[in-house]
Amino acid sequence: MHEHQSASVSAALLRLVREAIARNGGWLPFDRFMAMVLYAPGLGYYANTGRKFGHLPASGSDFVTAPELSPLFGQALAHQVAQALQATGTDEVWEFGAGSGALAAQLLGSLGASVRRYTIVDLSASLRERQQEALRRWAGQVAWADALPAQMQGVVVGNEVLDAMPVQLLHFGAEGWQERGVVVDNVASAGDPDRRLGDHPASIANHRSASDAAGDGAAFTWADRATTLSAPFESPPPIGTVTEVHAQAEAFIATLAERLTRGAAFFIDYGFPQAEYYHPQRTGGTLMCHRAHCVDADPLADLGLKDITAHVNFTGIALAGQDAGLDVLGYTSQARFLLNCGLGELLQGADVRAAVPAQKLLMEHEMGELFKVIGFAKGGEFDALGFSSGDRSHTL
Ligand SMILES: C[S@@+](CC[C@H](N)C(=O)[O-])C[C@H]1O[C@@H](n2cnc3c(N)ncnc32)[C@H](O)[C@@H]1O
């Protein structure tokens, strides 16, 4: 996006958020704020025309994902998808959150005619256009859906989709857990009477000033409210701890479990089991923003111009699936999963230019260890290739 487009996207989102705060009595829970700034039609980070995915900031991109980094990612995952299609007797693939369409191209290129239909479900209309462009070659096989159908069969994949789902923010103070939300910063907005929309109810405590959100002096800031929510720490964490809970991602898995009548599902994302996520030393949570390949911790600034994500609590995801009727096939690191799926052999056959970026998929300090894979089955378990060694389900 050009600079003037970026400024108008941010300013329009700012107005939208201020209106939502006003309609909601002066305070907006963080998950609703996150949903707006990521997905508001035409404006949110994933809905606007910004480039988002790519290798380097010079391309105008903000971050790189595994399928953008190397096609060997999708080629290795294809071995798992092929085995799951065969084991479940299905012939459809469903991809949630397909981004630029890179993973779909890799899977379709490897799986060929064994996939009767490849359906993409993505919240973003602008990304759908990019996906259509990228997948023109497979036009006869690819379909798009706006939401999950009432019933579905096949193998589901999702790379970095769970981390893009809005989270609720919680703060642990002297009063116990409170939910953290967003209010208009009346101090920063005092120059403009029109901005004094969100006089804070007395029960709200402000925590810090946000930076200028639209370059025009308007801003948001944090405020906490009483809540019945809590985070599953084993014992009370240090005062001041901020963390996230993932109701939306868990509800998504539960809905998927109900609607998938037969098949399997594999989700790849960064995150940890619950005991590691809600560890007393993790006092700042995992919420972060990505812009131009830099990371920051201020989601209240530059609305619509940066990605906002939180790590995945894989224990919560596993329980949500199990409670709704899925069997957990396995859980392991991305490195272990991809090696089990034959990435080592693919690397041996690759030239140096292809092998170097693909190594990052495996390296512990890159994507190999922080990223995990969880697999589910519906209608009968099978020994999934990706978890054939190094399964860590017992840590969930
Ligand atoms: C971080 S991007 C990952 C894109 C791609 N999978 C990749 O690895 O490059 C997150 C994607 O998930 C999509 N998304 C977020 N929530 C979704 C949901 N509930 N259903 C479908 N897609 C969703 C976003 O629009 C975006 O395409």
Ligand as a Chemical Component Dictionary entry (heavy atoms), coordinates in Angstrom:
data_LIG
# 
_chem_comp.id                   LIG 
_chem_comp.type                 NON-POLYMER 
_chem_comp.pdbx_formal_charge   0 
_chem_comp.three_letter_code    LIG 
# 
loop_
_chem_comp_atom.comp_id 
_chem_comp_atom.atom_id 
_chem_comp_atom.alt_atom_id 
_chem_comp_atom.type_symbol 
_chem_comp_atom.charge 
_chem_comp_atom.model_Cartn_x 
_chem_comp_atom.model_Cartn_y 
_chem_comp_atom.model_Cartn_z 
_chem_comp_atom.pdbx_ordinal 
LIG C1  C1  C 0  -0.886  -15.715 9.427  1  
LIG S1  S1  S 1  -1.918  -15.874 8.020  2  
LIG C2  C2  C 0  -1.351  -17.454 7.426  3  
LIG C3  C3  C 0  -1.542  -17.641 5.958  4  
LIG C4  C4  C 0  -1.044  -18.949 5.348  5  
LIG N1  N1  N 0  -1.667  -20.090 5.960  6  
LIG C5  C5  C 0  0.453   -19.097 5.404  7  
LIG O1  O1  O 0  0.932   -19.943 6.124  8  
LIG O2  O2  O -1 1.133   -18.322 4.707  9  
LIG C6  C6  C 0  -3.519  -16.209 8.709  10 
LIG C7  C7  C 0  -4.598  -16.485 7.698  11 
LIG O3  O3  O 0  -5.743  -17.009 8.388  12 
LIG C8  C8  C 0  -6.934  -16.371 7.916  13 
LIG N2  N2  N 0  -7.948  -16.538 8.975  14 
LIG C9  C9  C 0  -7.954  -16.047 10.218 15 
LIG N3  N3  N 0  -9.018  -16.486 10.921 16 
LIG C10 C10 C 0  -9.684  -17.342 10.107 17 
LIG C11 C11 C 0  -10.853 -18.148 10.252 18 
LIG N4  N4  N 0  -11.565 -18.137 11.381 19 
LIG N5  N5  N 0  -11.251 -18.902 9.220  20 
LIG C12 C12 C 0  -10.540 -18.898 8.063  21 
LIG N6  N6  N 0  -9.431  -18.155 7.867  22 
LIG C13 C13 C 0  -9.006  -17.384 8.872  23 
LIG C14 C14 C 0  -6.432  -14.970 7.575  24 
LIG O4  O4  O 0  -7.304  -14.271 6.724  25 
LIG C15 C15 C 0  -5.084  -15.312 6.909  26 
LIG O5  O5  O 0  -5.241  -15.706 5.569  27 
# 
loop_
_chem_comp_bond.comp_id 
_chem_comp_bond.atom_id_1 
_chem_comp_bond.atom_id_2 
_chem_comp_bond.value_order 
_chem_comp_bond.pdbx_ordinal 
LIG C1  S1  SING 1  
LIG S1  C2  SING 2  
LIG S1  C6  SING 3  
LIG C2  C3  SING 4  
LIG C3  C4  SING 5  
LIG C4  N1  SING 6  
LIG C4  C5  SING 7  
LIG C5  O1  DOUB 8  
LIG C5  O2  SING 9  
LIG C6  C7  SING 10 
LIG C7  O3  SING 11 
LIG C7  C15 SING 12 
LIG O3  C8  SING 13 
LIG C8  N2  SING 14 
LIG C8  C14 SING 15 
LIG N2  C9  SING 16 
LIG N2  C13 SING 17 
LIG C9  N3  DOUB 18 
LIG N3  C10 SING 19 
LIG C10 C11 SING 20 
LIG C10 C13 DOUB 21 
LIG C11 N4  SING 22 
LIG C11 N5  DOUB 23 
LIG N5  C12 SING 24 
LIG C12 N6  DOUB 25 
LIG N6  C13 SING 26 
LIG C14 O4  SING 27 
LIG C14 C15 SING 28 
LIG C15 O5  SING 29 
# 
